[in-house]
Each structure stands twice: as C-alpha cells, then as structure tokens.
C-alpha cells in the first residue's frame, strides 16, 4: 500500500468513527436533555470536513511532477494542512464564544446519565483515534495526517468539560456554570493546537529555510566528500515535510567538467542518503578564487 493510500485508509476510518460518534452524541444529547452533548456532536461534525479534505487532497498532492508543476504537487498538502488548522481554530473560537455567552444563561434542564456516558465514550474513542493517526502521520511524515490527528484530540479534549458539566449537573444541579468555564479553557487549548498546525504551513508558503542545525549538517556532509574544498551559499526550503537544498561546492580548478560533475553527484547522493527529509539537491560547482 502506497503512502497516499495509507493516508486515505486511516482518514476513512476516522471519518466513519466521527460520523458514528456525532450521531451517538446527537441521540444521547436529545434523549438525555443535554445541550452540552448536542453542541459536542456539532463539533464532531467539523472533523468530517477535515477528513474529507485529507482524502480529496491526497489524490492531488501525490501526483508526480509535470510540465506546469516541475517540483511536484506537495504544496497542496500544505494548503490542506492550513485549511485543517483554520477549521480547528474556528471550532475553538466557536466553543469559547458559546461558553462565554452560556455563562449568563439559567434554567438549564437536568441531563441524564446517557449524556454523560456518550461524552465518556467520545473521549476514549477520539483519544485512540488521535494516537493511531498521529503515529501513522509521523511514520509517513505527513503534516496533513498529523494535523488531522490533532483535530481528533481537540474533539476528545472538548468532551472533557462536557463530561464534567453533565456529571456535575446530574450530581449538583447548581454547578452548571462549570460547563462554561471548562469549555473556555478547552477552547484555548484548541486554538493553541491550531496555531501549531497553521504556523509551519505559513512559514513554508513564504519559503522559510530549514533550521541552522540542518544547514550545518548539510554543509558537514557535503564537505566530507573527496574533492570538495569548500561548501557555501546553502539555501533550503520546505515542500510539505521534505526539504529542497541548493548549495555551492568549490573543487580544484584544473579538473575536467566531467570530474566536477561526478563530485557534485556524489555530494548529492551523500546528502539524500544521510538526510531522509531531503528530496532534492541542486549543486553549483565553483573553482577556487583566483583559479585560472
């Protein structure tokens, strides 16, 4: 199974789970007379949007390079990742706003235990989905899948104050205000997760380079190649989770073009072999200063 097929398979399972959980929470919220659980069901539906985005997007970013996209289509994955983060941020803002406005409301009906059971089941299922999706995303080095994993966890986190509020309302009806306070705190965690998802994608779109430690590793690996006198002008940029490298090497001025080309190809091979995140290396071969 290819990387993209694995991504789609994992996401399809998450999509089906999200749909079933949303239906369950809607039913439990209705029969259990819990507005908090019904709101949590609506939040679960936002996961369906991101699941569909990953499934559809993976069909496009997996396409090979073509005439119009010589570097491939991996930036589409970045756009999908940013979209997921934006949806996550919108969900966080919505939860926070609803919680703040709900603090002023009184006379909420006392919910039933079925609502609390649905919230607990949601927490368990979504945490399992998060761990599995996150692990798969790390193995495949897929930021879109990793972003979708965080959306699973945000849903699990948002169900915690729902569980506390429903349980508190059942045991102590006067404590219904805990629902709003907990939801506000949860919304901040969700917004933090959204920022961790969106920010790297935005940096990629403006062609931010790799960290200095990575550039130093590239320079060291290139300089270890026989025939390389100096390495300079290293430039990097991200394509999704992968790195494109552009650098200059200095070789002896008296060697042939063929020999210089062979040294450059050896440097390219060494960098890609020792740094799995690097997908391409463009090398400019320079003679020493003052060479004739």
Secondary structure by P-SEA (a helix, b strand, c coil): ccaaaaaaaaaaaaaaaaaaaaaaaaaaaaaaccaaaaaaaaaaaaaaaaaaaaaaaaaccccccccccccccaaaaaaaaaaaaaaaaaaaaaaaaaaaaaccccccccccaaaaaaaaaaaaaaaaaaaaaaaaaaaaccaaaaaaaaaaaaaaaaaaaaaaaaaaaaacccccaaaaaaaaaaaaaaaaaaaaacaaaaaaaacccccaaaaaaaaaaaaaccccccccbbbbbbcccbbbbbbcccccccccaaaaaaaaaaaaaaaaaacccccbbbbbbbcccccc
